[in-house]
Amino acid sequence: MEKAMNPHHKTILSKFQTLQRDRQTQGKRPEHTELGIDRIWYGLRNAERREIMLAWIKDNKDISYDDWLALCDSLYHGESYEERCAPQTLLDKYPKFRQQLPLSQLDRWLEQLDGWAEVDTTCQSIFTHKDLLAGWSSWEKFLESLSQDKNTNKRRASLVLLVRPVSKSPDERLLTQMFTTVERLKSEKDKRITKAISWVLREASRQHHSDITTYLNENAQSLPAIAVRETRKKLETGKK
């Protein structure tokens, strides 16, 4: 039996579709293959999607945790790229709800994502080092599980979820987890993984410059070439 769409979801989707129809009339709908997805895309820019979500949040400031959770879940099961990326703003703007979120639920949501763009929208900049460290024993097990999942998108998530935390916090637990994950995944050839390894190593250098330098020198032969090249540039110039 098909799951009924959340009523708030219907409102948000209508906004996405209205803007898409306006763009189609102007002949400006872009291709979507660059996002690594194979589903409906209404052609909205990230800023446009976020503007719609912020307007909805302004009108629904008093939403309960249960209703917030139901809306996120409904969006993650939507048919379009915009719907599956929309929870980013809900996770960002309701930090108390985000911190209550069971990791088992986050795992189920990650199962709905496909391609680097969808994964990164949820994982790149939402969960902070404070979020992870406040429940580190659970997060450590969760990240370990993701890194060993058969789903490549979830293995990418195990790296991308660490990008912001290791760039903002000197905590050694985060760095150790990052190294463990990179070691586990460094032999993979899929660009979703190799580029994520490069990304997390570069960002970790902000707080752990000497550790990343040492690791790169000792493991250059076994790491993806793109990770070695881009991380060395970051270490030497401070630029990507």
C-alpha positions, 0 to 999 in steps of 0.5 A: 500500500502506497504511503499517504503524502503528509499534508505539509509535504503537499504544500511544499511540493506545490511550491516546487512545481509552481516554480518549475512550471514558470521556468519551463515556460521560459525554457530554462529547465537544466539537465539533471545528470550532473547531480548524479541522480536519476529521478524527477528534478524540477530544476530549482536552484538550491537557494530557491528550494531553501527560500521555499522551505524557510517561508514554510518554516516561518509559517509553522514555527510551532510544529511539534517534533512528531509532525516535524519527523513525519514531514521529513519522512514524507519528503525523503520518500518523495519522487523528486530531487527537490523533495529529498533535499528539502529536509536539509533546511528542516534539520538545520532550522530545528536543532533540538529536533535534530538532536532527538533524531534516532540514528536508526531513522537517519539510516532509513532516510539515507537509504532513500538518497541516491548520488553525491548531491542528495547525500551531501545535502543531508550530510555535508553541513547539518550535523555538527561536532557537538551533535556527534560528540554529545552521543559519541558512542552511538555515532561511532557505531553508526559511522562504522556501520555506514562505512561497511554498508553495501550501499555506496551512497551510505559509504559516502555518507560515512565520510561526508558526515565527518567533513564539518566536524573534523574541520571545526573540532580538534577532538581526536575521536573525530580524527581517529574515526575519519582515518579509520573510515578512509583506510576502510574505503581508500581502495574503492574506485567509485568517484563518490568515494574517492572525491569524498576521501579527498574532501574530508582529508582537506577539511581535516587539515584545518584543525589537524594540519600536522596529522594530515601531513604525516598520514599523507606522507605515509599512505600516498601510494595507497590513497586515491590519486585525487585525494593525494593531489588535492590534499597536498595542494591544500596543505601547501597553499591553504586552497583546494 
